[in-house]
Amino acid sequence: MGVFYTDPANSFQKHAFWLAFQGSQALFLAPTFFFAPAIIGRAALYTVGLVGGLSYVSATAKTDQYLYLGGPLLGGLLVVVLSSLAPMVLPVTAVRSLALTEMVSVYGGLAIFGGFVLYDTQKVMHHARMGVRDPAAESIGLELDIINIFWRLLFILGGSNRRK
């Protein structure tokens, strides 16, 4: 919140908040390295390809057509969040329902955050055309999209390894 509510003219404070945010993300992601290195590498490679492709499509679009995805993406995010919280209220005996909500959370989340990459990339470009210059705040949205895509791909690849 400090990055978003600090005036861009106050560069030192804004970058200090941004650095604190990056440090907290690093601490959160650090335990991932205890996971299988091959799966981490594949998930990272797939994430780079997916985000790079979606960002290229969004950046080269002739109009701001992806800026109108904000509302539907927010609705889809609500469905993903509710499906992630469903195991807390569903009985353990509802195995099929739990498997369905897990699939909605993982695969639906992958689609939703892919859409958010399109949206956030166009939002950054739109703000640049308007003259709004705040790269620290703009980078956080894209970074969170990338982390969510990485986690979901890691979960998918880790699950496919367990079934073998």
matplotlib code that plots the C-alpha trace (Angstrom):
import matplotlib.pyplot as plt

x = [0.0, 3.0, 4.0, 0.6, -0.1, 3.4, 3.7, 6.0, 7.9, 9.1, 11.4, 13.4, 10.3, 8.6, 11.6, 12.0, 8.4, 9.0, 12.1, 10.3, 7.6, 10.2, 11.9, 8.6, 7.9, 11.4, 10.8, 7.4, 8.9, 12.1, 10.6, 9.7, 13.4, 13.0, 10.6, 11.9, 14.3, 13.2, 9.6, 10.6, 12.6, 9.8, 7.2, 9.4, 10.0, 6.3, 5.5, 8.1, 6.6, 3.0, 3.6, 5.8, 3.3, 0.4, 2.3, 3.3, -0.3, -1.5, 1.3, 0.8, -3.0, -4.2, -6.8, -7.3, -9.5, -8.2, -8.8, -12.5, -11.7, -11.4, -15.0, -15.3, -11.8, -12.8, -15.9, -13.8, -11.3, -14.2, -15.1, -11.5, -11.2, -14.5, -13.5, -10.2, -12.2, -14.7, -12.8, -13.2, -17.0, -17.5, -17.5, -14.5, -16.8, -17.7, -14.5, -15.9, -16.9, -13.5, -11.8, -14.0, -13.3, -9.6, -9.7, -11.7, -9.1, -6.1, -7.1, -9.6, -7.0, -4.5, -6.9, -8.0, -4.4, -3.5, -6.3, -4.9, -1.6, -3.4, -5.3, -2.3, 0.0, -2.5, -3.1, 0.6, 0.7, -2.4, -1.0, 2.3, 0.4, -1.5, 1.7, 1.2, 4.6, 4.8, 6.8, 7.1, 3.3, 2.7, 5.2, 3.5, 0.3, 2.2, 4.5, 1.6, 0.0, 3.3, 3.7, 0.1, 0.6, 3.9, 2.3, -0.5, 1.8, 4.0, 0.9, -0.2, 3.3, 3.8, 0.4, 1.3, 4.6, 2.8, 0.5, 3.4]
y = [0.0, 2.3, 2.1, 3.1, 5.9, 7.5, 10.5, 9.6, 12.8, 11.3, 8.9, 7.7, 6.7, 5.1, 3.0, 2.0, 0.8, -1.0, -2.7, -3.8, -5.3, -7.1, -8.4, -9.8, -11.5, -13.0, -14.4, -15.8, -17.5, -18.8, -22.1, -22.9, -23.8, -26.9, -28.2, -30.4, -28.2, -29.7, -28.8, -25.3, -24.8, -26.1, -23.9, -20.9, -21.5, -22.0, -18.8, -16.8, -18.1, -17.5, -14.0, -13.0, -14.1, -12.5, -9.2, -9.1, -9.6, -6.9, -4.5, -4.8, -4.5, -1.6, -0.5, -0.6, -3.6, -5.5, -2.6, -3.6, -7.0, -5.5, -6.2, -9.8, -10.6, -9.3, -11.6, -14.5, -13.8, -13.9, -17.3, -18.5, -17.1, -18.7, -22.0, -21.8, -21.2, -23.9, -26.7, -24.8, -25.2, -28.4, -31.6, -33.9, -36.6, -34.5, -35.7, -34.9, -31.4, -30.8, -32.0, -29.8, -26.7, -27.4, -27.6, -24.4, -22.7, -24.0, -23.9, -21.1, -19.1, -19.7, -18.4, -15.4, -14.4, -14.8, -12.3, -10.0, -10.0, -8.7, -6.2, -4.9, -4.7, -2.5, -0.5, 0.3, 1.3, 3.4, 5.2, 5.8, 7.4, 9.6, 10.7, 9.0, 7.9, 5.6, 2.5, 1.2, 1.0, -0.3, -3.1, -4.6, -5.6, -7.4, -9.0, -10.4, -11.8, -13.5, -15.0, -16.4, -17.9, -19.5, -21.0, -22.5, -24.0, -25.3, -26.9, -28.4, -29.8, -31.1, -32.8, -34.5, -35.7, -37.3, -39.3, -41.0]
z = [0.0, 0.7, -3.0, -4.2, -1.8, -1.9, -4.3, -7.2, -6.6, -3.2, -5.0, -1.9, 0.1, -2.9, -3.7, 0.0, 0.1, -3.3, -1.9, 1.2, -1.0, -3.1, 0.1, 1.4, -1.9, -1.8, 1.7, 0.6, -2.5, -0.9, 0.4, -3.2, -3.8, -1.6, -4.3, -7.1, -9.2, -12.5, -11.9, -10.8, -14.0, -16.2, -14.4, -14.7, -18.4, -19.1, -17.1, -19.1, -22.3, -21.3, -19.9, -22.7, -25.3, -23.6, -23.0, -26.7, -27.8, -25.4, -26.3, -30.1, -30.0, -32.2, -29.7, -25.9, -26.3, -23.3, -20.9, -21.0, -19.5, -16.0, -14.9, -16.2, -14.8, -11.4, -11.5, -12.5, -9.8, -7.3, -8.5, -8.2, -4.7, -3.6, -5.1, -3.2, 0.0, -0.7, 1.1, 4.3, 4.2, 2.2, 4.1, 3.7, 2.4, -0.7, -2.6, -6.0, -5.1, -3.5, -6.7, -8.8, -6.7, -6.8, -10.6, -10.8, -8.5, -10.4, -14.1, -13.8, -11.9, -14.6, -17.2, -15.1, -14.3, -18.0, -18.7, -16.0, -17.8, -20.9, -18.9, -16.8, -19.8, -21.6, -18.5, -18.2, -21.8, -21.5, -18.5, -20.4, -23.3, -20.8, -19.2, -15.9, -14.9, -11.8, -12.8, -9.2, -8.7, -12.3, -11.9, -8.8, -10.6, -13.3, -10.8, -8.8, -12.0, -12.9, -9.4, -9.5, -12.9, -11.7, -8.6, -10.6, -13.2, -10.3, -8.8, -12.1, -12.9, -9.4, -9.5, -12.8, -11.4, -8.4, -10.7, -12.6]

ax = plt.figure().add_subplot(projection="3d")
ax.plot(x, y, z, "-o")
ax.set_aspect("equal")
plt.show()
